[in-house]
Amino acid sequence: MRYMIMVRANAVSESGALPDDRLVEAMTVYHEELAKAGVLLDATGLHPSSKGWRVRYVGGKGTVIDGPFAETKELIAGYTLIQVRSRDEALEWTRRFPAPFGAELDCEIEVRQLMELDDLTPSDAVERFRELQAARGFGH
């Protein structure tokens, strides 16, 4: 089971401010523990939305909308991707996640299970996607 731990953005992350050394140290220790346990798949911070864009689809047609975006509570500042045996194991790792912006700033993380190909109804398209993942080394 794969889970994504998403750090919600705030005014600080959206300003482009880099994390201080204390926070980098706390995140490094946490991610080293994940790696030692063999559950860490990926982790990184994201640049502010001012450097990104969205594509909005209306009637099947996509329109690009450049950032920044006003609603920081809907934005993601970073993520950690883990692979664990159960929801309970993911919850335990999440409880140990350091405060993403330090103790001084309130913030929130969200955890979501990734959908796996086995969750989908079998079809030719699902099998082609499975083959694509395997060829790219992404099969899970």
KAVENVEN-V994919 format. One record per backbone hydrogen bond with DSSP energy under -0.5 kcal/mol. NH is the residue of the N-H (numbers start at 1). CO is the residue of the C=O. Records with the same first field share a line. If there is no record, write none. Layout:
NH->CO ; CO
This chain:
3->82
4->112
5->3 ; 80
6->4 ; 110
7->78
8->6 ; 108
9->75
14->10
15->11 ; 12
16->13
17->12
24->20
25->21
26->22
27->23
28->24
29->25
30->26
31->27
32->28
33->29
34->30
35->31
36->32
37->33
38->35
39->34
40->34
41->81
42->81
44->79
46->77
51->48
52->49
54->65
56->54 ; 63
58->56 ; 61
61->58
63->56
65->54
67->52
72->70
74->71
75->72
77->7
78->7
79->44
80->5
81->42
82->3 ; 80
83->39
84->1
90->86
91->87
92->88
93->89
94->90
95->91
96->92 ; 93
97->94
102->99
105->102
110->6
112->4
114->2
119->116
120->117
127->123
128->124
129->125
130->126
131->127
132->128
133->129
134->130
135->131
136->132
137->134
138->133
139->133
